[in-house]
Amino acid sequence: MTSLSVEILAADAAEPITSAGNAQLGIAVLAGIAVIVLLITKLKMHAFLALTIGSLALGSFAGAAPADTILSFTAGLGSTVAGVGVLIALGAILGKLLADSGGADQVVDTILAKASGRAMPWAMVLIASIIGLPLFFEVGIVLMIPVVLLVAKRGNYSLMRIGIPALAGLSVMHGLIPPHPGPLVAIDALDANLGVTLALGVLVAIPTVIIAGPVFSRYAARWVDIKPPENMIPQRPSEDLDRRPSFGATLATILLPVVLMLLNALVEIVVDNPENGLQKVTMVIGSPLIALLAAVLVGMFTLGRAAGFTKDRLAGTVEKSLAPIAGILLIVGAGGGFKQTLIDAGVGQMILDFSENWSIPALLLGWLIAVAIRLATGSATVATISAAGLVAPLAADMSTSHAALLVLAVGAGSLFFSHVNDAGFWLVKEYFGMNVGQTVKTWSVMETIISVVAMAFILLLSLLL
């Protein structure tokens, strides 16, 4: 689908698909979400199919014509994939280059060589936060958990004392910091400024990850005192490489897109003149597409060629990086379709009426909706996409900073209390060799702390800005 056809579809779908009252719409929303929840949790259906069916069910329950519902869903899917699909692909390529070249190992080994004893949990949260910037959450876990197990075994540390900070770093990056899919989709849905969201996200992320990581790990280690399971400690991923990229080059490559996007945000705030030559340049190089593309192109030399990759191996790495994200793109796209169906059904106006009648602050409302969907579906991405669609009308009259804070509030809510319907719950449980109760007392509680603490800092920033 071309960008032009996406714009035409979006324009056509902008008209309400139903004139149902608030009561019927409320029931339709609950029914549509219930369909998605049942399909994902009970029938184990793929989230893409569940979101597609749930969108059609929502339109039917709201009394919309099937053709209108289909148009809304396809318009939302197309515009969402057009907005974030390329960014997700570029992020996947960068992450694969980082893993295959041994650059991630180089960062880990360098920092761990400088840390020991009480400093180790802080080193782990720093590593995970750096590694988690360009990587999807699942990729970050697969990359970090073997390192966590090795460090805990070799240093004779409690697994929770080392593991919780690493998990906290990855989770906070995933929920709050673009270019991760959830924040990117929320930024697109709420028409927020990416650079401002990134800057405020970093401000919120730093204290949040400290409290949920090194601080909480002290208590988690007391509640669940376990050693690394021997059968889960794998070989290091890059031992077959003759050489690895340097620490400085790897770190610079990882941080390049973040620096470019922050530079654009800074110039936009200081200069605030779209006709200014400097701002024109930073608007281009600081756009997410160019920033991530630059990091990928630089990474081919600083990571791939530095590790001795041939042209064929570089091409193979890029090719292998794209296949696993097909499911992510489909889920994100279908989530965008569900969001657009919600908006075109008139749910946005219903939310506006609800917020006015109950006097619930927009930031808190966005967080609560994301929490409810997260608890029901287990998916942070689905929660972020759906909640962003529901509260999008509230962002229309917001300032740039408060629209960014609404994105962060939705992202924070999407992390609340991961439990048995979340794939991440089982991934952590199996890697760490815990039972369900131990996983709830550590991983689930940590996710809840991240969500609540982040929201507290978001509300504080809303009072200051």
Phi, psi and omega in degrees: 000127181283162179296328179293316180294327176298315181297321180295315179298317180298321179293318179295325184275358184292335179287144179302138180271353180203153177248029181297152178286171183298324181296312180295320179297318178301316178295320180297318178298311180299319180294317180297316178294321179298320178300314180298315181299313182296319181295321181285315188274319185269314183266357179056034180284147178300142185299329178298311179294320181297317179293323178296310180295320179297324178294316178295322179294319179301312179299319180295314180296331180277356177084019181275154174292139181306321181297322179292320179297317179297318179298316179298315182296313182292325177295316179295319178298313182296315182292326179291313179295322178296326183281322187236352185300314181295323180294319178297318180296315180295321177297323178294320179296315180297318179297320179292319176299318180298317183286311187289330183281347186086005178298321178297317177299322182296317177298314181299308184297321181295314182290320181293331178294337181265351186239152176196164176058232184293339180282345186298315177301324179291323176295320182293320180291327177293315179300310183297322180293320179291312180296325184285348181301308183264356189257146170294156186302313182297321178294318178299319179296312181300325181283320188274323187298319174302322178294316178302315181295319180294316180296316180297321181288311184291326181266000181057045178263156168297135183299323181290327181295329180264322188286318183299315177301321179295315179296321179297317179300315180294317185292318180296317177300318183296320186273332190243337192247117169294151017266032175292149188303315182303302177302322180297316180294319179296320177299318180294316183293323184264001180055043180271162178277124185295316182297316179295319178298319178297314181296312180292326178298320177295319178300319179285323186294323186298304179293328181296314183289332177292315182291315183282342183262264183302322182290308181294331183299334177299317181283321179298323179293329177285320182289321181228095183260095183231158177259159179299131177293127185301321185287352182256359181272106185269178173285152177297141188290343188237028182289344181277358181275140177286327178212163182232159176297155178288160179299314183297315181295320179295313181297318180297322180293317180297318186274349184305309181296326179294317180296317181296319180290321178292323177299316178300316180296319181295314179296321180297323180286316185284312184277309177052048178213100183302340180273351180292137183300316180297317181293326177298318180293312182293331177296327179281305185288340179265001175291145183305319181299308182291322181297314180288323177297319178298318180296321179294313181296317176296319181297331177299330179266311185286336179251300185294303182292329178294333178271003179088016180293136171280172178299321180295319181290323175299315179297321179294322178297316179297317181297316181293334182288335187274328183301315184293344184269001180302315180297320180297316180298319180293319180295314180298317179296314179295325175297321175295324176295319177296319178300314182294325177297319176300313183295313184289339176284349180095012182293329179301316179294325177298319178295320177300314179298318181298315183294326179289319183290324185260355177055040177270125179304144184302319181297316180293322179297315178300319179295315182295319179296316179297321178300313183298316181289324177298313180297325184281318187259336182082355183255120177294323181293314178299318180298316181295312182296312183294314181295321179297321177295322181291322184262005182306320180298333181291338183274351187301319183256013182278156171289168180301317183291321182285330173296320176296320179294327176294322174302314181293324179296317177296317179297320179295317179297329182290349181263356189297130170038076171294131179221208195293347178266011180250127180300326179298326177302312182287327178298312179295316181303312184289317180296321183269356178067037181258163170270179185298316181299317179294323180293321177296316183290343182247287183299310184295318179294320179299316179298320179294319178298316178303312183298313184288315181295317178300318180295323178298316179289327177296316178296323178296316178297325180296332178281333184271331186266000000 
